Amino acid sequence: MNDPWVNVPPPEHPPDEQPPTPVQPRPRMQLGGVFILDAPETVPAVWGSGDDVLWARGEALMLVGGPGVGKTTLAGQLVRARLGLADDVLCIPVEPSSRGVLYLAMDRPQQIARGLRRLFSPEERDHLNERLTVWAGPPPADLAQVTDTLLEMAQGVGADTIVVDSLKDAAVGLTDDAVAAGYNRARQNAIAAGIEILELHHQVKRGANGGAPNTLADVYGSAWLTAGAGSVVLLDGAAGDPIVGLRHLKQPATEVGPLRVIHDHLNGTSSVWHGTDLLAMARATPAGVTSKAAASALFSTDKPSPAEEQKARRRLDALVKTGHLHRLDGSPGGPTGSTPATWHDASTLTLGETA
């Protein structure tokens, strides 16, 4: 039996068809006014819309989690969407790739193949052969040492998207600042050439004071790894859990989530199992929702921190901007004490009340 991982060739092109032209690089030297004033007002998204962006164009997305929490499952769905075979992941739109995807299946490639097979059908073979190239096993060189390798691999197959599965296999010694800085140079070289990057990575085994590893500081390796990423998303759970948490640890715009994600392990798909709907919460609360109540629901805590209340306040105000909610400002301290601001369903606000 032929080994599918031996000598995988790049996509072939008919004699009358030219190979794909290189991805258009992003200009590095720009006039100051162009660089500053012509920047888009909203974050251009690979995965996201408006201010809710999990993967910004021109910035790496790092998907972090322990073994078995569904990183490759979620990455596979993003690949499917980048290939133009799906519109969204977790009901969040994904921009299709204009060229193709290079998947670096470095961490147990046979297992990655089994995982991805759940998402694709035999009828899609030609599309996969045309738009997706897979590198199986260790990279041809340590990506932190030979920093042009990542870019050259993508350009060699005409891809505008790279999936690194996983980061620990891309470079040796990620806890070393010099190694992490070297990998970040490789990452930024590819991004500057117009290539989008999705990286799968792991956490430390235990967080601060022996707690669960669920902060940016708990991502394994040097801080230069997360510093060079535009977005870091954590899948939080135990291996094999059908329902895991999704937390946005580093954001290019506003924070997305936290969400609870349910994995369909049979079909390799994921969906939002529970995310607090602040509009539904306001509709069910005639007296109005306070930022503290919203934060308690969003972050599953009876005592939300000031930062969590501020995050909840921003989300409530975002619904005010879209016309779904009205905000009624509270009053400062007096004989009866201060009253907090409340947010109300705009469709039921009575005449005479003002935002």
Salt bridges, closest charged atoms under 4 A:
GLU17 OE2 - HIS13 ND1 3.83
GLU95 OE2 - ARG57 NH2 2.90
GLU95 OE1 - ARG82 NH1 3.85
ASP107 OD1 - ARG108 NE 2.99
ASP107 OD1 - LYS168 NZ 3.61
GLU124 OE2 - ARG80 NH2 2.78
ASP160 OD1 - ARG82 NH2 3.90
ASP169 OD1 - LYS168 NZ 3.13
GLU196 OE2 - ARG26 NH2 2.78
GLU199 OE1 - ARG187 NH2 2.88
GLU255 OE1 - LYS311 NZ 3.22
GLU309 OE1 - ARG313 NH2 3.94
ASP317 OD2 - ARG327 NH1 3.39
ASP329 OD1 - ARG327 NE 2.88
ASP345 OD2 - ARG283 NE 3.42
